[in-house]
């Protein structure tokens, strides 16, 4: 995803980077969601989730680029909506996931377009998110929250002063033949996790494939970092939300917590460590549990278990399947 540290620059990027200017932007962006908690905590958490696609990307140096960054939110909403539509027919959803990965891999192999990589790293995981919300009536409110959040967070970003672009290192390169295979592997990983969820009739079919696809990367060190980070972040974010909900705080406390989470997610964008799932998991759990705290324990273990399944399947593909493809084909290289 644009704004993420490259492999070459990872050693120069702090593990956890906090920028106070970005924190101020996050606080301003999350203020309406925080205020909404006074009336409806679930709505406030949902609105905050809608802010994340733009807030999680480091602020672009120039305003024109910030307007283009709104495409992340639009693509996120469209992907989730499409996922909710195809989730009504599990076989179609599984086949669509595998086929989309293969198609994007072929595009990247022939022409390494940034849009195709965004498709693999953003659209495909969020297609899986939609599997947890089958049907237009179920998924449309979430997609609408993301569109609304994207518009607001982009407007706030435009109010910030322009700045010079930071230096970037060389991008890691993957040979076309291996990228083509990688696309199919990613698609099949998502399809396998989705098939497990549909077959087991899980309430949140999308949790496992989303976790798998968000940690998948064509470069092994990034894969390891994201896998460990995802598991730790989900546990931390879910536990923090459960503790808050079980304390039965006043509505304003929820509002302050939601505002702080959006602020932290924005301030730490661009960190080398994969910390974003802490904040997204927290918001999702507040949304799920605010009116149903009795399900906190079952929700916690459900999320942890399904995240573990997704990360495990992704690790099997990344550290067993892909090395086998490398040994039988063109070795990886960097430029």
Secondary structure as UniProt FT lines:
FT   TURN            2..3
FT   TURN            7..9
FT   HELIX           10..12
FT   HELIX           20..36
FT   TURN            37..39
FT   HELIX           41..55
FT   HELIX           63..86
FT   TURN            87..88
FT   HELIX           90..110
FT   HELIX           114..118
FT   HELIX           119..123
FT   HELIX           124..129
FT   HELIX           130..132
FT   HELIX           136..158
FT   STRAND          172..173
FT   HELIX           176..199
FT   TURN            200..201
FT   HELIX           206..215
FT   HELIX           220..246
FT   TURN            247..248
FT   HELIX           251..267
FT   TURN            268..270
FT   HELIX           276..289
FT   TURN            290..291
FT   HELIX           293..295
FT   HELIX           296..316
FT   HELIX           317..321
FT   HELIX           322..328
FT   STRAND          333..334
//
